[in-house]
Amino acid sequence: MGPDHPESPDRLLAITRHLQSLDLAAQLDWVTPEEATHDQLLMVHPEAYLQQLEMMQPASGRVFTDPDTAMTADTLRAAKLAAGANIAAVDMVLSNQVTNAFACTRPPGHHAERGTSMGFCFYNNIALAAMRALNFHRLNRVAIVDFDVHQGNGTIDVFQGDERVLICSSFQHPFYPHSHVYRQAANIVNTPILAGTSAQDYRLAVEADWLQRLHDFRPELVLVSAGFDGHRLDPLAELNLEAADYRWLTDMLTGVARDHADNRLVSTLEGGYHLQALAESVAAHLQGLVAV
């Protein structure tokens, strides 16, 4: 993405190094994904958009698909691997190979709309995971919970009005991407959070907005857009969460998965740009998943 860009390879390096320093690493199965196929990407994105991305990809150097989002010669391969990881995670969980999974991938996905790349995102990883569960595995109800500090506008663009999917999304507001906040179809639960909100007030807000809706929906699979940029140290936002709050969120969501989905949960990395805070928050998230 270029020098000093927050969406850096150092993000995954910080996470993996921190995990390897913990006993937690030995409790995880590490799986290398394959690229999502063209037909799989078509579950969410139209042919014209996929062709446009392929045509824009440079042989060398960088091109920008929007002011924040750069593409290099290797970007689409990375994006297809990230998408493929999410599809594979759904397959593994729904075939009972594993109880739950975390796709530790970049680029992120939740800002990618059906036909638009934005916010560091090219393919909508969590939407592809949901479509895989619905169309291939024939589930009837999938919940998507997005606690990234930026609203998952792309996921809402794909699923608003789709009664098979319940989306619960918390995000700093007013804030990027400044869209879909008030496009509240019946299956969308938006929880806007003011800058400077305390962690305790954040917990109260999301529990009040989400928990009963999730239980009433009775999801057969819980999907999580896990963005850790609501951490108080994150340079791109102004919320006050700590690693312990991400463990609390994880425990709440694994509780929903336990009650309705036979513990089946797939989480994918979205944002998080303070390297130490990101690594510690991901570890807290994974500790919650391992505890199931």
C-alpha positions in Angstrom: 0.0 0.0 0.0 3.0 2.3 0.1 5.3 3.6 2.9 3.6 4.5 6.2 0.2 3.3 5.0 -1.6 1.8 8.0 -2.8 -1.3 6.1 0.6 -2.8 6.3 2.1 -6.3 6.2 3.4 -5.5 9.6 -0.1 -6.1 10.9 -0.1 -9.8 10.3 3.6 -10.1 11.4 2.7 -8.4 14.7 -0.2 -10.8 15.2 1.7 -14.0 14.4 4.8 -13.1 16.4 2.7 -12.3 19.4 0.7 -15.5 19.1 3.9 -17.5 18.8 5.1 -16.0 22.1 2.1 -17.4 23.9 1.0 -20.9 24.9 -2.1 -20.1 22.9 -0.2 -20.8 19.6 0.0 -24.5 20.4 -3.8 -24.7 20.8 -4.4 -23.5 17.2 -4.6 -25.4 13.9 -2.8 -23.2 11.3 -4.2 -23.7 7.8 -2.9 -22.2 4.6 -5.8 -21.2 2.3 -6.2 -21.4 -1.5 -7.4 -18.5 -3.6 -11.1 -17.9 -4.0 -12.2 -18.9 -7.5 -13.8 -16.6 -10.0 -17.1 -18.4 -9.6 -16.9 -18.0 -5.8 -16.2 -14.3 -6.1 -19.3 -14.0 -8.3 -21.4 -15.0 -5.3 -21.1 -11.4 -4.1 -19.4 -9.3 -6.9 -20.7 -8.9 -10.5 -18.6 -9.9 -13.5 -18.0 -6.3 -14.6 -16.5 -5.4 -11.3 -14.2 -8.4 -11.2 -13.0 -7.7 -14.7 -12.4 -4.0 -13.8 -10.1 -5.0 -10.9 -8.2 -7.4 -13.1 -7.7 -4.7 -15.8 -6.6 -2.1 -13.2 -4.0 -4.3 -11.6 -0.5 -3.0 -12.5 2.4 -5.0 -13.7 4.6 -3.0 -11.4 4.2 0.0 -9.0 0.9 1.0 -7.6 -2.4 2.3 -8.8 -5.2 3.7 -6.5 -8.8 2.4 -6.8 -9.8 5.2 -4.4 -7.7 7.8 -2.4 -7.1 5.3 0.4 -6.8 2.0 -1.5 -3.8 1.0 -3.5 -3.3 -1.9 -5.7 0.1 -3.5 -6.7 1.0 -6.4 -8.9 0.3 -8.9 -6.1 -2.8 -7.3 -4.5 -5.5 -9.3 -6.1 -3.7 -12.6 -5.3 -3.6 -11.5 -1.7 -7.2 -10.5 -1.8 -8.2 -13.8 -3.4 -6.3 -15.7 -0.7 -8.1 -13.7 2.0 -11.5 -14.4 0.4 -10.5 -18.1 0.0 -9.5 -18.3 3.7 -13.0 -17.2 4.7 -14.7 -19.6 2.4 -12.5 -22.4 3.6 -13.2 -21.5 7.2 -16.9 -21.8 6.6 -16.4 -25.1 4.9 -14.3 -26.5 7.8 -16.7 -25.3 10.5 -19.9 -26.5 8.7 -18.3 -29.9 8.0 -17.4 -30.2 11.7 -13.6 -30.3 11.1 -13.2 -27.5 13.6 -15.6 -25.8 16.0 -14.7 -22.2 15.1 -12.1 -20.4 13.0 -10.3 -17.0 12.6 -9.2 -15.8 9.2 -6.0 -13.8 10.0 -5.8 -12.2 6.5 -5.3 -9.0 4.7 -6.6 -7.0 2.8 -9.8 -6.6 4.9 -13.1 -6.8 3.2 -16.1 -5.2 4.9 -16.0 -1.9 3.0 -16.1 -3.5 -0.4 -19.6 -3.1 -1.9 -20.9 -5.3 -4.7 -19.3 -3.2 -7.4 -16.9 -0.8 -5.5 -13.6 -1.2 -3.8 -12.9 1.2 -0.9 -11.4 1.5 2.5 -8.5 -0.9 1.8 -11.0 -3.5 0.6 -11.4 -5.3 -2.7 -13.5 -8.4 -2.1 -16.0 -8.6 0.7 -14.6 -11.5 2.7 -17.4 -11.8 5.3 -20.1 -11.5 2.7 -18.5 -14.3 0.6 -18.4 -16.4 3.8 -22.1 -15.8 4.4 -23.0 -16.6 0.8 -21.0 -19.8 1.0 -23.0 -20.8 4.1 -26.3 -19.9 2.5 -25.9 -21.1 -1.0 -23.5 -24.1 -0.8 -24.3 -25.4 2.7 -28.0 -24.4 2.5 -28.3 -22.7 5.8 -31.4 -20.6 6.4 -30.1 -18.0 8.9 -26.7 -16.5 9.2 -25.7 -13.7 11.7 -23.0 -11.2 10.8 -21.6 -9.2 13.7 -19.2 -6.3 12.8 -17.4 -4.5 15.7 -14.8 -2.7 13.6 -14.7 1.0 14.4 -15.7 1.8 10.8 -19.2 0.7 9.7 -19.2 -2.3 7.4 -21.0 -0.5 4.6 -20.1 -3.1 2.0 -21.7 -5.9 4.0 -24.8 -3.9 4.4 -24.8 -3.0 0.7 -24.8 -6.8 -0.1 -27.4 -8.0 2.4 -29.8 -5.2 3.4 -33.3 -6.5 3.0 -32.1 -10.2 2.9 -34.1 -11.9 5.6 -31.7 -14.8 5.8 -29.0 -12.5 7.2 -29.0 -10.4 10.4 -26.3 -7.8 10.5 -25.3 -6.2 13.9 -22.8 -3.4 13.4 -21.2 -1.0 15.9 -19.0 1.9 14.7 -17.8 5.3 15.6 -20.2 8.0 14.3 -20.0 10.4 12.6 -17.0 8.7 10.9 -15.8 7.1 7.7 -17.4 5.7 5.5 -20.3 8.1 6.2 -22.9 5.8 4.5 -25.6 3.3 5.2 -26.0 4.6 8.8 -29.7 5.4 8.2 -30.4 2.8 5.5 -31.8 0.5 8.2 -33.6 -2.4 6.6 -35.3 -4.7 9.1 -32.3 -7.0 9.1 -29.8 -4.3 10.0 -29.0 -3.3 13.6 -26.8 -0.2 13.5 -25.2 0.9 16.8 -23.4 4.2 16.2 -21.0 5.2 19.0 -19.8 8.7 19.7 -16.1 9.5 19.8 -14.7 9.3 23.3 -17.4 6.8 24.5 -16.1 4.8 27.5 -15.6 1.0 27.1 -18.4 0.4 29.7 -20.9 2.5 27.8 -19.9 0.8 24.6 -20.6 -2.6 26.2 -24.0 -1.4 27.4 -24.9 -0.1 24.0 -24.0 -3.2 22.0 -25.5 -5.6 24.5 -28.8 -3.7 24.5 -29.0 -3.5 20.7 -27.6 -6.9 19.7 -28.1 -9.6 22.2 -31.9 -10.1 22.1 -32.0 -9.6 18.3 -29.4 -12.3 17.9 -31.2 -14.7 20.2 -34.5 -14.0 18.5 -32.9 -14.6 15.1 -31.5 -18.0 16.1 -28.6 -18.0 13.7 -27.3 -21.4 12.4 -23.8 -19.8 12.0 -22.3 -16.7 13.5 -19.8 -14.7 11.3 -17.7 -11.9 12.8 -16.1 -8.9 11.1 -13.4 -8.5 13.8 -11.9 -5.1 13.5 -9.7 -4.1 16.5 -9.4 -0.4 15.6 -11.8 0.6 18.4 -8.9 0.1 20.8 -8.0 3.3 22.7 -4.4 3.3 21.2 -5.5 3.0 17.6 -4.3 6.0 15.5 -7.3 6.0 13.1 -10.2 6.2 15.6 -11.3 7.7 18.9 -12.9 5.0 21.0 -11.6 3.5 24.2 -11.7 -0.2 24.0 -9.1 -2.5 25.5 -8.1 -6.1 24.7 -10.4 -7.2 27.6 -13.4 -5.6 25.8 -12.7 -7.7 22.7 -12.6 -10.8 24.9 -16.0 -9.7 26.3 -17.4 -9.3 22.8 -16.0 -12.7 21.9 -17.6 -14.4 24.9 -21.0 -12.8 24.1 -20.8 -14.0 20.5 -19.6 -17.5 21.3 -22.6 -17.6 23.8 -25.0 -16.9 20.9 -23.2 -19.5 18.7 -23.5 -22.1 21.6 -27.2 -21.5 22.1 -28.3 -21.6 18.5 -25.5 -22.7 16.1 -23.8 -25.7 17.7 -20.9 -23.4 18.6 -20.2 -22.7 14.9 -18.5 -19.3 14.5 -16.2 -17.9 11.8 -14.3 -14.6 12.4 -12.2 -12.6 10.0 -9.7 -9.8 10.6 -10.8 -6.3 9.5 -9.1 -3.2 10.9 -6.7 -2.5 13.7 -3.6 -0.3 13.2 -1.7 0.0 16.4 0.5 -3.0 16.1 0.8 -3.9 19.8 -2.8 -3.2 20.6 -3.9 -5.2 17.5 -1.8 -8.2 18.5 -3.0 -8.3 22.1 -6.6 -7.8 21.0 -6.5 -10.6 18.5 -4.9 -12.9 21.2 -7.8 -12.0 23.5 -10.3 -12.8 20.7 -8.6 -16.2 20.0 -8.5 -17.0 23.7 -12.2 -16.7 23.7 -12.6 -18.9 20.7 -10.3 -21.6 22.1 -12.2 -21.6 25.3 -15.4 -22.9 23.6 
